Amino acid sequence: MKASLIELEKKVEAGERISTDDARLLYLEAPDDMLKRMANVVRDRFHEPGCATYLLMRIVNYTNVCVAKCDYCSFYRLPNAPDGYVKSKEWIFEKIDELINVGGDLFGFNGGFNPKLKLDFYTDLFSSIREKYGDKIEFYALTIVELLYIARLSKLSLEDTLAELKKAGVRWITGGGAEILADSFRLRHSPLKYTVEEYYQTQRAIIEAGINTTATMVIGFDESLDERLEHLESLRNFQDDVDGKIFSFLCWTYKPYNNELGGKEIGPEEYLRHLALSRIYLDNIKHIRASVLTQNRNALKALAYGADDFDIPWEDEVTEMAGAVIEKDVEKVLEAARQEGFRTTYRHVARDLEISKR
């Protein structure tokens, strides 16, 4: 083994931060076992070894009308398309009730850039959910890019938009819409989905408004290793700047079916190596989450590559239309985690708010 790799492992064991060049070397040349060891060294600073948390959640796709026109999306329909829709509050309540009945309590709302839905649609929806369910459930209200679109569509500042959403009961706006945070990638595939600078400016406004947020990343398009590293570097720098306010990092993989971009899925080995590298490099993010939705059982292997948390998805029409397969047998998923040597505990997102304030 190269001396430089051994030196890097000692660096991580000593609690020193690796550079982007170090990360490149690790990804290209470190054996899997070394990446796993190093990832778990970092993981064990935050979490008890052999323990993981999970969520049972549902993504509620209340509209499929979107004008972003990302070439990797299999879900969107343009305005006036015959199969475009906006669902009613009653339909959404039914989705919520169904998940509550099977033991879940977390929902994510994902609807893209619908030019007919201004801020009042969202404040009415979210306040109605809070009124009906109170703290019985928690929800991820919007993604960062959706928030920015809604603010501009409504001709409001981010600050005013966030103030109204907060009054409506919004506590979380996730890091969705990140995909790869490199402008070269975004120009190729989603030029209407805002620049990296605009993305982080919006996330900073979310944090300053006192709303919780997360980080996400999707790999397996046609992005280069340099573009992946650019994403990780900008995220780590941002987390430093906001004093660790980003709660978690979730990475999943692109599904290439039924969309304009197409392509081929990356293999599980590549996902696991990237996840391990993310844990090592993102030394300032406590929770590194694995994607059961796009990786199925392989996501549980990620617990040995540095992940500490995962969700069991009940529904996500966006990803399902691109080829994801939903596994609704919760015990089957948890058994897979046990077979990887991990004890699992349900994580209630509402309690995360209390923990983050301590």
C-alpha positions in Angstrom: 0.0 0.0 0.0 1.2 3.5 -0.8 2.8 5.4 2.0 0.6 8.4 1.2 -2.5 6.3 1.9 -1.2 5.1 5.2 -0.4 8.7 6.1 -3.9 9.8 5.2 -5.4 7.0 7.4 -3.2 8.2 10.4 -4.3 11.8 9.7 -8.0 10.8 9.9 -7.4 8.7 13.1 -5.8 11.8 14.6 -8.9 13.8 13.9 -7.2 16.0 11.3 -9.2 17.3 8.3 -8.4 15.9 4.9 -8.0 18.2 1.8 -9.9 17.9 -1.4 -6.7 16.5 -3.0 -6.6 13.9 -0.2 -10.2 13.0 -0.9 -9.4 12.5 -4.6 -6.5 10.2 -3.8 -8.6 8.2 -1.3 -11.4 7.7 -3.8 -9.2 6.7 -6.7 -6.7 4.5 -4.8 -7.7 3.4 -1.3 -9.0 -0.2 -1.0 -12.6 -0.6 0.2 -11.5 -1.9 3.6 -9.4 1.2 4.2 -12.3 3.5 3.2 -14.6 1.6 5.6 -12.1 1.8 8.5 -11.6 5.5 8.0 -15.3 6.3 7.6 -16.1 4.4 10.8 -13.4 6.3 12.7 -15.2 9.5 11.8 -18.6 8.0 12.4 -17.7 6.8 15.8 -16.9 10.3 17.0 -20.6 11.1 16.6 -22.4 7.8 17.2 -22.3 4.6 19.2 -20.8 1.8 17.1 -23.2 -0.8 15.8 -26.2 1.5 16.3 -28.3 3.2 13.6 -31.5 5.2 13.4 -34.2 5.1 10.8 -37.4 6.9 9.7 -40.6 5.6 8.0 -41.6 8.4 5.7 -43.6 9.3 2.6 -43.0 11.8 -0.1 -46.2 13.5 -1.1 -46.2 14.7 -4.7 -49.0 17.1 -4.6 -48.4 18.4 -8.2 -46.5 17.2 -11.2 -46.5 20.5 -13.1 -43.0 21.9 -13.3 -41.2 24.3 -15.6 -37.7 23.5 -14.6 -37.3 21.0 -17.4 -34.4 19.1 -15.8 -33.3 16.4 -18.4 -32.9 13.8 -15.7 -36.5 14.0 -14.4 -39.1 11.4 -15.3 -41.9 13.0 -13.4 -42.7 16.5 -14.5 -45.4 17.7 -16.8 -45.5 21.1 -18.4 -48.4 23.5 -17.7 -51.6 22.5 -19.5 -50.4 19.0 -20.1 -53.5 16.6 -20.1 -52.0 14.5 -17.3 -50.8 17.4 -15.2 -52.4 17.7 -11.7 -52.6 19.6 -8.4 -54.0 17.4 -5.6 -56.5 18.6 -3.0 -55.9 19.0 0.7 -58.3 16.1 1.3 -56.1 13.8 -0.9 -53.0 14.9 1.0 -54.7 14.2 4.3 -55.6 10.7 3.1 -51.9 10.1 2.4 -50.9 11.4 5.8 -53.5 9.2 7.6 -52.4 6.1 5.7 -48.8 6.5 6.9 -49.8 7.3 10.4 -51.8 4.1 10.5 -48.7 2.0 9.6 -46.5 3.8 12.2 -44.9 6.6 10.2 -44.8 10.2 11.2 -42.7 12.1 8.6 -43.7 13.5 5.3 -41.8 15.3 2.6 -43.6 17.5 0.1 -42.2 17.7 -3.4 -43.9 19.4 -6.3 -41.4 21.2 -8.5 -41.8 24.7 -10.1 -45.6 25.1 -10.7 -46.2 28.6 -12.0 -49.8 28.6 -10.8 -49.0 27.9 -7.1 -47.9 31.0 -5.3 -47.0 31.4 -1.6 -50.6 31.5 -0.4 -51.2 27.9 -1.7 -48.4 26.7 0.5 -49.2 28.6 3.6 -52.8 27.5 3.4 -51.7 23.8 3.0 -49.1 23.8 5.7 -51.2 25.7 8.3 -54.1 23.3 7.6 -51.8 20.3 8.3 -50.6 21.9 11.5 -54.2 22.6 12.5 -55.3 19.1 11.8 -52.4 17.1 13.1 -50.4 19.4 15.4 -47.2 17.8 16.6 -48.4 14.3 15.8 -46.4 14.4 12.6 -43.5 16.3 11.1 -43.0 17.4 7.5 -40.3 18.6 5.2 -42.3 21.4 3.6 -40.2 22.3 0.5 -36.8 21.9 -1.0 -34.4 24.8 -1.2 -34.9 25.3 -5.0 -38.7 25.2 -4.6 -38.5 27.9 -1.9 -36.5 30.2 -4.2 -38.9 29.7 -7.1 -42.0 30.4 -4.9 -40.4 33.6 -3.5 -39.6 34.9 -7.0 -42.9 33.8 -8.4 -44.7 35.6 -5.6 -42.5 38.7 -5.9 -41.4 38.5 -2.3 -38.0 38.5 -0.6 -36.7 35.2 0.8 -37.0 36.7 4.3 -40.7 37.6 3.9 -41.5 34.3 2.3 -39.8 32.4 5.1 -41.5 34.4 7.7 -44.9 33.5 6.2 -44.0 29.8 6.0 -42.8 29.8 9.6 -46.1 31.3 10.7 -47.8 28.5 8.8 -46.0 25.9 10.9 -43.0 25.1 8.7 -40.0 23.8 10.6 -38.0 22.1 7.9 -36.9 23.0 4.4 -34.6 20.3 3.0 -31.6 20.5 0.8 -33.4 18.9 -2.1 -32.7 20.2 -5.6 -29.0 20.0 -5.1 -28.2 17.0 -7.3 -24.6 18.0 -8.0 -23.6 21.4 -6.7 -21.2 22.3 -9.5 -22.3 25.0 -12.0 -20.8 23.1 -14.9 -23.2 20.2 -14.1 -26.2 22.4 -13.6 -25.7 24.2 -16.9 -25.6 20.8 -18.7 -28.7 19.4 -17.1 -30.8 21.9 -15.2 -30.0 25.4 -16.2 -33.3 26.8 -14.8 -32.7 25.3 -11.4 -30.4 28.1 -10.1 -26.7 28.4 -9.6 -24.7 27.0 -6.7 -24.4 30.5 -5.3 -28.1 31.1 -5.4 -28.7 27.7 -3.8 -26.4 28.5 -0.8 -27.8 32.0 -0.5 -31.2 30.5 -0.1 -30.1 27.9 2.4 -28.4 30.6 4.5 -31.6 32.6 4.5 -33.4 29.4 5.8 -31.0 29.1 8.6 -31.1 32.7 9.5 -34.9 32.4 9.7 -34.6 29.7 12.3 -35.9 26.9 10.1 -34.1 23.6 10.0 -32.4 22.3 6.9 -30.4 19.4 5.5 -27.9 18.6 2.7 -28.5 16.3 -0.2 -26.5 14.9 -3.2 -27.3 12.7 -6.1 -24.6 10.8 -8.0 -24.6 8.6 -11.1 -25.5 11.1 -13.9 -22.5 12.0 -16.0 -20.8 14.1 -13.4 -17.0 13.9 -13.1 -15.1 13.1 -9.9 -14.0 16.8 -9.8 -17.7 17.9 -9.9 -18.5 15.5 -7.0 -15.6 16.9 -5.0 -16.6 20.4 -5.8 -20.0 19.6 -4.3 -18.5 18.2 -1.1 -16.0 21.0 -0.8 -18.6 23.8 -1.1 -20.9 21.9 1.4 -18.2 21.5 4.0 -17.2 25.2 3.7 -20.8 26.2 4.0 -21.3 24.1 7.1 -18.3 25.7 8.7 -19.7 29.2 7.8 -23.1 28.4 9.4 -21.6 26.9 12.6 -22.9 23.3 11.9 -26.6 24.2 11.3 -27.1 21.6 8.6 -28.6 18.6 10.3 -27.8 15.8 7.9 -26.4 14.7 4.6 -28.3 12.3 2.3 -26.8 10.9 -0.8 -28.8 8.8 -3.3 -28.3 7.6 -6.9 -29.8 8.7 -10.2 -32.3 6.4 -11.8 -32.1 6.6 -15.6 -35.4 5.4 -16.8 -38.2 7.2 -18.6 -36.4 10.5 -18.9 -34.5 12.6 -21.5 -31.0 12.0 -20.1 -31.2 8.2 -19.8 -27.9 6.4 -19.2 -27.0 3.5 -17.0 -27.2 3.1 -13.2 -24.0 3.1 -11.3 -23.1 -0.1 -9.3 -23.5 -0.5 -5.5 -19.7 -0.5 -5.0 -19.4 3.0 -6.4 -22.2 4.3 -4.2 -20.6 2.8 -1.0 -17.2 4.2 -1.8 -18.7 7.6 -2.4 -20.7 7.4 0.9 -17.6 6.4 2.8 -15.6 9.3 1.3 -18.5 11.7 2.2 -18.3 10.6 5.8 -14.6 11.1 5.9 -14.6 14.4 4.1 -17.7 15.9 5.7 -16.2 15.9 9.2 -18.6 18.6 10.4 -21.9 16.9 9.6 -23.1 14.5 12.3 -25.7 12.5 10.4 -24.8 10.8 7.1 -27.9 9.1 5.7 -28.2 6.1 3.3 -30.9 5.8 0.6 -33.0 2.7 0.8 -35.2 4.3 -1.9 -32.5 4.1 -4.6 -30.2 1.4 -3.2 -32.6 -1.0 -1.6 -30.8 -3.6 0.6 -27.5 -2.2 -0.5 -28.3 0.9 1.5 -28.0 -1.1 4.7 -24.5 -2.1 3.8 -23.8 1.7 3.8 -24.1 1.6 7.6 -20.7 -0.2 7.6 -19.3 2.6 5.3 -20.0 5.5 7.6 -23.8 6.0 7.4 -25.7 6.2 10.7 -29.3 6.8 9.5 -31.7 5.8 6.8 -35.3 6.1 5.8 -37.8 3.5 4.8 -39.8 5.2 2.0 -43.5 4.5 1.7 -43.9 6.4 -1.5 -42.0 8.7 -3.8 -43.6 9.0 -7.2 -40.8 11.1 -8.6 -38.2 8.4 -8.1 -40.5 5.5 -8.7 -41.2 6.8 -12.2 -37.5 6.8 -12.9 -37.2 3.2 -11.8 -37.0 3.0 -8.0 -38.7 0.1 -6.3 -40.5 0.7 -3.0 -40.0 -1.8 -0.2 -42.9 -1.5 2.2 -42.0 -4.4 4.4 -40.4 -2.5 7.3 -39.3 -5.6 9.2 -37.6 -6.9 6.1 -35.5 -3.7 5.8 -34.7 -3.7 9.5 -33.7 -7.4 9.4 -31.2 -6.5 6.6 -29.7 -3.9 9.0 -29.4 -6.5 11.7 -27.7 -8.8 9.3 -25.1 -6.1 8.7 -24.5 -6.1 12.5 -26.6 -3.0 13.5 -29.2 -2.3 16.1 -31.8 0.1 14.9 -33.9 2.8 16.7 -36.7 4.9 15.2 -35.8 8.6 15.0 -38.6 11.1 15.5 -37.8 14.2 13.5 -39.9 16.4 15.8 -37.4 15.5 18.6 -34.5 16.6 16.4 -35.6 20.2 16.9 -35.2 19.8 20.7 -31.8 18.2 20.3 -30.5 20.8 17.9 -31.4 23.6 20.4 -29.4 22.0 23.3 
